[in-house]
Amino acid sequence: MQSSAHPIFPDSPVPLYSQLADLLRQRVLRGLWGPGTKVPSLEALVAEFQVARVTVRQAIDILTREGLLLPQRGRGTFVTEQVRTERSLTLETSLRGLADAYRNDKPELTLLEEAGVQPPLAPEDGKAAPAYHYMRRVHSRDGQAYCAASIFIDQRVFRQAPKRFRQETVVPVMMDLPKVHIAAARQTLRISTADVEIARLIQVPVGSPVAEVRRICQASDGTVLYLGQITYRGDFIQFEMQLTL
């Protein structure tokens, strides 16, 4: 009996056109197809990826709606000139660098939930503050969601600038507060895939690659001042680090 598996794309609940759109998107964002480049014809893409014409059209339509591609009648489809490098977020490896990067980044913040909730802390994370302010929100740029964040801030810290914490990214606000001293900070990054909730929030197909970042800031006595659990779209993350010689 012949296998029905596709020779290129894996068997997945993600529609074939979404998988193809992800692949083509990476060609644009990685510069393989630069701004102004004419992308291969419909027939060439059908032959390369061994999919139906309607699948290619649906994938192209997704990237057109995202502003990455522009079909031109009688000429073909082109990568738009306005593909911008700021679509990529660089994860800094120092707290000061992170604060400076975020200070210049002004995302659109959509608050989903706000409450007094204790963070899920492991023993090695540090000791819990008496109370925390919790926010669940989505960050977007130009109408495109790029991360979903669960934020836990020591209530004593949150009360010092509640309006700013609700309207800005957390780390720069904390660094600006004269009465807050961050003695230690660390973050971990794990590559994963989008579940149903995350896929809905950051507008990607279920099973798409995502980067899960867990960020902790501690006071000098080991109290966790801030815990951030952030899930980024895989095509928005760039991680750079200096390699020691």
C-alpha positions as CSV (number, residue, x, y, z in Angstrom):
1,M,0.0,0.0,0.0
2,Q,1.4,3.4,-1.0
3,S,2.1,6.0,1.8
4,S,-0.1,9.1,1.6
5,A,2.6,11.2,3.3
6,H,3.7,14.3,1.5
7,P,7.3,14.1,0.3
8,I,8.2,17.5,1.7
9,F,5.7,18.5,4.4
10,P,5.2,16.4,7.5
11,D,1.9,14.9,8.5
12,S,0.4,17.6,10.7
13,P,-2.9,19.1,11.7
14,V,-1.6,22.4,10.4
15,P,-3.1,23.0,6.9
16,L,-0.7,22.5,4.0
17,Y,-1.1,26.1,2.9
18,S,-0.1,27.4,6.3
19,Q,3.0,25.2,6.4
20,L,3.9,26.5,2.9
21,A,3.3,30.1,4.0
22,D,5.7,29.6,7.0
23,L,8.4,28.3,4.7
24,L,8.0,31.1,2.2
25,R,7.9,33.7,5.0
26,Q,11.2,32.5,6.2
27,R,12.7,33.0,2.8
28,V,11.6,36.6,2.9
29,L,12.6,37.3,6.6
30,R,16.0,35.6,6.2
31,G,16.8,37.7,3.1
32,L,16.8,34.8,0.6
33,W,14.1,36.8,-1.2
34,G,15.1,40.4,-0.7
35,P,12.9,43.5,-1.1
36,G,11.8,44.0,-4.7
37,T,12.6,40.4,-5.6
38,K,10.2,38.7,-8.0
39,V,9.3,35.3,-6.4
40,P,9.1,32.2,-8.5
41,S,6.0,31.7,-10.6
42,L,3.0,29.8,-9.4
43,E,4.0,26.9,-11.6
44,A,7.5,26.9,-10.3
45,L,6.3,26.8,-6.7
46,V,3.8,24.0,-7.5
47,A,6.6,22.0,-9.0
48,E,9.1,22.7,-6.2
49,F,6.8,21.9,-3.3
50,Q,4.6,19.3,-5.0
51,V,1.4,20.9,-3.9
52,A,-1.8,22.0,-5.7
53,R,-2.1,25.5,-7.3
54,V,-4.8,26.5,-4.8
55,T,-2.4,25.7,-1.9
56,V,0.3,28.0,-3.4
57,R,-2.3,30.7,-4.0
58,Q,-3.5,30.4,-0.3
59,A,0.0,30.7,1.0
60,I,0.8,33.7,-1.2
61,D,-2.5,35.3,0.0
62,I,-1.4,34.9,3.6
63,L,1.9,36.7,3.0
64,T,0.2,39.3,0.9
65,R,-2.1,40.1,3.9
66,E,0.9,40.3,6.1
67,G,2.4,42.9,3.8
68,L,5.4,40.7,2.8
69,L,4.4,40.0,-0.8
70,L,2.6,42.1,-3.5
71,P,1.1,40.4,-6.5
72,Q,1.1,42.7,-9.6
73,R,-1.2,41.9,-12.5
74,G,0.7,40.8,-15.6
75,R,4.1,41.0,-13.8
76,G,4.1,38.4,-11.1
77,T,4.5,38.5,-7.3
78,F,7.2,40.6,-5.6
79,V,8.6,41.0,-2.1
80,T,7.5,44.4,-0.8
81,E,10.1,47.1,-0.4
82,Q,8.8,47.9,3.1
83,V,9.9,44.5,4.6
84,R,11.6,45.9,7.7
85,T,14.3,44.5,10.0
86,E,12.4,45.7,13.0
87,R,10.1,42.7,12.5
88,S,12.9,40.8,14.2
89,L,13.3,41.1,18.0
90,T,16.8,40.6,19.4
91,L,17.0,39.0,22.8
92,E,19.8,40.8,24.7
93,T,22.0,38.9,27.1
94,S,22.4,41.8,29.7
95,L,19.6,43.4,31.7
96,R,20.8,46.9,30.8
97,G,20.9,45.9,27.1
98,L,17.4,44.4,27.4
99,A,16.1,47.6,29.0
100,D,17.7,49.8,26.4
101,A,16.3,47.7,23.6
102,Y,12.8,47.6,25.1
103,R,12.9,51.3,25.9
104,N,13.1,52.0,22.2
105,D,10.4,49.5,21.3
106,K,6.9,50.8,21.6
107,P,4.6,47.8,21.0
108,E,0.8,47.9,21.1
109,L,-0.3,46.2,24.3
110,T,-3.6,44.4,24.6
111,L,-4.4,43.5,28.2
112,L,-6.3,40.2,28.5
113,E,-6.4,39.6,32.2
114,E,-5.3,41.4,35.4
115,A,-5.4,40.1,38.9
116,G,-3.6,39.4,42.1
117,V,-2.0,36.0,41.4
118,Q,1.1,34.3,42.9
119,P,3.7,33.3,40.3
120,P,4.7,29.7,39.6
121,L,8.1,29.8,41.3
122,A,10.6,26.9,41.6
123,P,12.9,26.8,44.7
124,E,15.9,28.0,42.7
125,D,14.0,31.0,41.4
126,G,14.1,32.8,44.8
127,K,11.6,33.6,47.5
128,A,8.1,34.9,46.8
129,A,7.0,38.4,47.7
130,P,4.0,38.8,49.9
131,A,1.8,39.6,46.9
132,Y,2.0,40.0,43.1
133,H,0.2,41.9,40.4
134,Y,-0.5,39.7,37.5
135,M,-1.1,40.8,33.9
136,R,-1.7,38.6,30.8
137,R,-1.3,40.5,27.6
138,V,-0.4,40.4,23.9
139,H,2.2,42.6,22.3
140,S,1.8,43.7,18.7
141,R,3.5,45.8,16.1
142,D,1.7,47.3,13.1
143,G,-1.3,45.2,13.9
144,Q,0.7,41.9,14.0
145,A,0.8,40.1,17.3
146,Y,4.3,38.8,18.1
147,C,4.2,37.6,21.7
148,A,1.9,36.7,24.5
149,A,3.2,37.4,28.0
150,S,2.3,36.4,31.6
151,I,3.7,39.0,33.9
152,F,4.1,38.8,37.7
153,I,5.3,42.0,39.5
154,D,5.9,42.3,43.2
155,Q,2.9,44.4,44.3
156,R,5.2,46.8,46.2
157,V,7.0,47.5,42.9
158,F,3.9,47.7,40.8
159,R,2.3,50.4,43.1
160,Q,5.3,52.7,42.3
161,A,4.3,53.1,38.7
162,P,1.0,51.3,37.9
163,K,0.1,53.3,34.8
164,R,3.6,52.8,33.3
165,F,3.6,49.1,34.0
166,R,0.2,48.8,32.3
167,Q,1.2,50.8,29.2
168,E,4.9,49.9,28.7
169,T,7.3,46.9,28.7
170,V,8.3,45.9,32.2
171,V,12.1,45.9,32.4
172,P,12.7,49.6,31.4
173,V,10.1,50.7,33.9
174,M,11.7,48.7,36.7
175,M,15.2,50.0,35.8
176,D,13.8,53.6,36.0
177,L,12.4,53.3,39.5
178,P,14.8,54.8,42.0
179,K,13.5,52.7,44.9
180,V,13.9,49.4,43.1
181,H,17.2,47.7,43.1
182,I,17.6,44.6,40.9
183,A,20.5,42.5,42.4
184,A,20.3,39.6,40.0
185,A,18.5,38.7,36.8
186,R,18.4,35.8,34.4
187,Q,16.4,34.4,31.5
188,T,16.0,31.0,29.8
189,L,14.9,30.4,26.3
190,R,13.3,27.2,25.1
191,I,12.2,26.4,21.5
192,S,8.7,24.9,21.5
193,T,5.5,24.8,19.4
194,A,2.3,26.8,19.6
195,D,-0.6,25.2,21.4
196,V,-4.2,26.2,20.6
197,E,-4.3,29.2,23.0
198,I,-0.9,30.6,21.9
199,A,-1.7,30.0,18.2
200,R,-4.9,32.1,18.6
201,L,-3.2,34.9,20.6
202,I,-0.2,35.4,18.3
203,Q,-1.9,34.5,15.1
204,V,0.0,31.5,13.9
205,P,-1.0,28.0,13.0
206,V,-1.2,25.4,15.8
207,G,2.2,23.6,16.0
208,S,4.2,26.6,14.6
209,P,7.6,27.1,16.2
210,V,7.7,29.5,19.1
211,A,10.4,30.7,21.6
212,E,9.4,30.5,25.3
213,V,11.4,33.0,27.4
214,R,11.3,32.9,31.2
215,R,12.7,36.0,32.8
216,I,13.4,36.6,36.5
217,C,14.6,39.7,38.4
218,Q,15.5,39.4,42.1
219,A,16.2,41.8,45.0
220,S,19.3,41.6,47.1
221,D,17.5,39.3,49.6
222,G,16.5,36.9,46.9
223,T,12.9,38.1,46.6
224,V,11.5,37.7,43.1
225,L,10.5,41.2,42.0
226,Y,9.4,40.1,38.5
227,L,8.7,36.9,36.6
228,G,7.9,37.2,33.0
229,Q,6.8,34.2,30.9
230,I,6.8,35.3,27.3
231,T,6.0,33.3,24.2
232,Y,7.3,34.8,20.9
233,R,6.5,33.9,17.3
234,G,9.4,31.9,16.0
235,D,9.8,34.3,13.0
236,F,10.2,37.3,15.3
237,I,13.0,36.1,17.5
238,Q,16.7,36.7,17.0
239,F,19.1,35.6,19.7
240,E,22.6,37.0,19.7
241,M,25.5,36.5,22.2
242,Q,29.1,37.3,22.4
243,L,31.4,34.2,22.2
244,T,34.4,34.3,24.5
245,L,37.8,33.4,22.9
